Amino acid sequence: MQDSYVHKGKRKILVDYLRHKIGIQDEKVLAALNQVPRHLFLESVFEDYAYEDRAFPILAHQTISHPSTVAEQTALLELKDKDKVLEIGTGCGYQTAVLVALNVLVFTIERQKDLHEFSQKKLRELHLRPKFQSFGDGFLGLPTFAPFDKILVTCGAEVLPTELLHQLKVGGKMVIPLGKTDEQILMRFTKKSEREFEREEFGSYKFVPMLNNTNH
């Protein structure tokens, strides 16, 4: 598949929809979504629908999130140039590509071997390379590279992974869906001190569950 003028036109329509109908105000986030060819992260059978605000199945029984969800989660991080960002759940690499397009330093982890290999190949082809890409257990984070300015969890956790909060800088933010598997609340934690966190809620979502260990 190529990134044609038709695809670019559909992306522009999607970005206009996210701006005017969903209410995404962060123009840098919208520009990143306009840059990244979402259809290249999907199976060809979904190509015609890639720029609709829909989730689609990907490898390993996982899903690629709605573009509106990607935009909302990314905007909640309040990213600054060269921020050090830990992403839990690389998936097919689409959210990773959006983060890289925002000119931040992305450290990303995926527990599914098939998805880890797929996203590595796809991101390399698109020249949207994260700073570090790992096959591993997201619950453990990446303590070697900590602390991080921002942490984004792209899967729903039943309990708050406190190890990730330890890897956040004071002043940093973590965006994570929390709750049971059928529905989660999108949360943002801002680290005020080593022991104090501000907690905000941003509505109900449905994400694939966050699982520990790795899956070959």
C-alpha positions as CSV (number, residue, x, y, z in Angstrom):
1,M,0.0,0.0,0.0
2,Q,1.1,3.6,-0.8
3,D,0.2,6.9,0.8
4,S,-1.8,8.5,-2.1
5,Y,-3.5,11.8,-2.5
6,V,-6.7,10.1,-1.7
7,H,-5.4,8.9,1.6
8,K,-4.0,12.3,2.4
9,G,-7.4,13.8,1.6
10,K,-9.2,11.4,3.9
11,R,-6.7,12.2,6.6
12,K,-7.5,15.9,6.3
13,I,-11.3,15.2,6.6
14,L,-10.6,13.0,9.7
15,V,-8.5,15.8,11.3
16,D,-11.3,18.4,10.6
17,Y,-13.8,16.0,12.2
18,L,-11.6,15.6,15.3
19,R,-11.2,19.3,15.6
20,H,-14.8,20.4,15.0
21,K,-16.9,17.3,16.2
22,I,-14.7,15.8,18.9
23,G,-13.3,19.1,20.1
24,I,-9.6,18.3,19.9
25,Q,-7.9,21.7,20.4
26,D,-4.2,20.7,20.4
27,E,-3.1,21.7,16.9
28,K,0.2,19.9,17.2
29,V,-1.6,16.6,17.9
30,L,-3.9,17.2,15.0
31,A,-0.9,17.9,12.7
32,A,0.7,14.6,13.8
33,L,-2.4,12.7,13.0
34,N,-2.5,14.4,9.6
35,Q,1.1,13.3,9.0
36,V,0.9,9.6,10.0
37,P,-0.7,7.2,7.4
38,R,-3.0,5.1,9.6
39,H,-4.0,2.8,6.7
40,L,-0.4,1.5,6.6
41,F,-0.8,0.1,10.1
42,L,-4.0,-1.9,9.1
43,E,-4.6,-5.0,7.0
44,S,-5.4,-4.0,3.4
45,V,-9.0,-5.2,3.8
46,F,-9.6,-2.2,6.1
47,E,-7.8,0.3,3.9
48,D,-10.9,2.1,2.6
49,Y,-12.2,2.7,6.2
50,A,-8.9,3.6,7.8
51,Y,-9.8,7.3,8.2
52,E,-13.2,6.7,9.8
53,D,-13.3,7.1,13.6
54,R,-13.3,3.4,14.2
55,A,-11.3,0.8,15.9
56,F,-10.1,-2.2,13.9
57,P,-8.7,-5.7,14.8
58,I,-4.9,-6.1,14.5
59,L,-2.6,-9.0,15.2
60,A,-2.7,-11.1,18.4
61,H,-6.4,-10.4,19.0
62,Q,-5.7,-6.7,19.8
63,T,-7.2,-3.6,18.3
64,I,-6.0,-0.2,16.9
65,S,-7.8,2.5,18.8
66,H,-10.2,5.0,17.4
67,P,-8.3,8.1,16.0
68,S,-10.4,10.2,18.4
69,T,-9.1,8.1,21.3
70,V,-5.5,8.4,20.1
71,A,-5.9,12.2,19.8
72,E,-7.6,12.6,23.2
73,Q,-5.0,10.5,25.0
74,T,-2.1,12.3,23.3
75,A,-3.5,15.7,24.0
76,L,-3.9,14.9,27.7
77,L,-0.2,14.3,27.9
78,E,0.4,18.0,27.2
79,L,3.6,17.2,25.4
80,K,6.5,19.5,25.0
81,D,9.3,19.3,22.4
82,K,11.9,16.5,23.3
83,D,9.8,15.2,26.3
84,K,10.9,11.7,27.3
85,V,7.8,9.6,26.9
86,L,7.2,6.0,28.0
87,E,4.4,4.2,26.0
88,I,3.0,1.0,27.4
89,G,1.5,-1.1,24.6
90,T,3.1,-0.4,21.2
91,G,0.5,-2.4,19.5
92,C,0.7,-2.0,15.7
93,G,2.8,1.2,16.2
94,Y,0.2,3.8,15.1
95,Q,0.1,5.6,18.5
96,T,3.9,5.4,18.6
97,A,4.2,7.0,15.2
98,V,1.9,9.9,16.3
99,L,4.2,10.4,19.3
100,V,7.3,10.4,17.2
101,A,5.7,12.8,14.8
102,L,5.3,15.2,17.8
103,N,9.1,15.4,18.2
104,V,9.3,13.6,21.6
105,L,11.7,10.9,22.7
106,V,9.6,7.7,22.7
107,F,10.4,4.6,24.7
108,T,7.8,1.9,24.0
109,I,7.1,-1.6,25.2
110,E,4.9,-4.4,23.7
111,R,4.2,-7.8,25.3
112,Q,3.0,-9.5,22.1
113,K,5.9,-10.8,20.0
114,D,4.0,-10.6,16.7
115,L,3.0,-7.0,17.3
116,H,6.5,-6.0,18.5
117,E,8.0,-7.3,15.2
118,F,5.2,-5.8,13.0
119,S,5.5,-2.4,14.6
120,Q,9.3,-2.4,14.4
121,K,9.2,-3.1,10.7
122,K,6.4,-0.6,10.0
123,L,8.0,2.3,12.0
124,R,11.3,1.6,10.3
125,E,9.7,1.8,6.8
126,L,8.0,5.1,7.7
127,H,11.2,6.6,9.2
128,L,9.3,7.2,12.4
129,R,11.6,5.6,14.8
130,P,11.2,5.6,18.6
131,K,14.2,6.2,20.8
132,F,13.9,2.7,22.2
133,Q,11.6,-0.1,21.4
134,S,11.3,-3.1,23.7
135,F,9.6,-6.5,23.8
136,G,8.6,-6.9,27.5
137,D,6.2,-6.6,30.4
138,G,4.6,-3.2,30.5
139,F,3.8,-3.4,34.2
140,L,7.6,-3.2,34.8
141,G,8.1,-0.1,32.7
142,L,11.7,0.7,31.7
143,P,13.5,1.5,35.0
144,T,16.8,1.7,33.2
145,F,15.6,4.8,31.2
146,A,13.5,6.4,34.0
147,P,12.5,9.0,35.0
148,F,10.1,10.0,32.2
149,D,8.3,13.3,31.6
150,K,5.2,11.5,30.4
151,I,3.8,8.0,30.5
152,L,1.0,6.8,28.2
153,V,-0.7,3.5,28.8
154,T,-2.7,2.3,25.7
155,C,-4.5,-0.6,27.4
156,G,-6.9,-0.8,30.3
157,A,-5.5,-1.7,33.7
158,E,-7.8,-3.1,36.5
159,V,-5.4,-1.7,39.1
160,L,-3.0,1.2,39.0
161,P,0.5,0.0,38.1
162,T,2.4,1.8,40.8
163,E,5.8,0.9,39.4
164,L,5.0,3.2,36.5
165,L,4.2,6.1,38.8
166,H,7.7,5.6,40.4
167,Q,9.2,6.0,36.9
168,L,7.5,9.4,36.4
169,K,9.4,12.7,37.1
170,V,8.0,15.1,39.6
171,G,5.8,17.4,37.5
172,G,5.2,14.6,35.0
173,K,1.9,13.2,33.8
174,M,0.6,9.6,33.2
175,V,-2.5,9.0,31.1
176,I,-4.1,5.5,31.7
177,P,-7.5,3.8,31.3
178,L,-8.4,2.3,34.7
179,G,-11.2,-0.2,35.5
180,K,-12.7,-3.6,34.7
181,T,-12.4,-5.1,31.2
182,D,-15.8,-4.1,29.9
183,E,-15.3,-0.4,30.6
184,Q,-12.5,1.9,31.9
185,I,-12.3,5.5,33.0
186,L,-9.5,7.5,31.2
187,M,-7.4,9.0,34.0
188,R,-4.6,11.5,34.2
189,F,-2.1,11.5,37.2
190,T,0.2,14.4,37.7
191,K,3.1,13.8,40.0
192,K,3.2,16.7,42.5
193,S,5.9,15.2,44.7
194,E,7.4,11.7,45.3
195,R,4.3,10.8,47.4
196,E,1.6,13.1,46.1
197,F,-0.4,12.8,42.9
198,E,-3.2,14.9,41.4
199,R,-5.9,12.6,39.8
200,E,-8.3,13.7,37.0
201,E,-11.0,11.7,35.1
202,F,-11.9,12.1,31.4
203,G,-14.9,9.8,30.7
204,S,-15.6,6.2,29.9
205,Y,-13.7,4.1,27.3
206,K,-13.2,0.5,26.3
207,F,-9.6,-0.7,25.8
208,V,-8.1,-4.1,25.5
209,P,-6.9,-5.3,29.0
210,M,-3.4,-4.6,30.3
211,L,-1.7,-8.0,30.9
212,N,1.6,-8.8,32.6
213,N,4.5,-11.0,31.3
214,T,5.1,-11.5,27.6
215,N,3.4,-13.6,24.9
216,H,5.6,-15.3,22.2
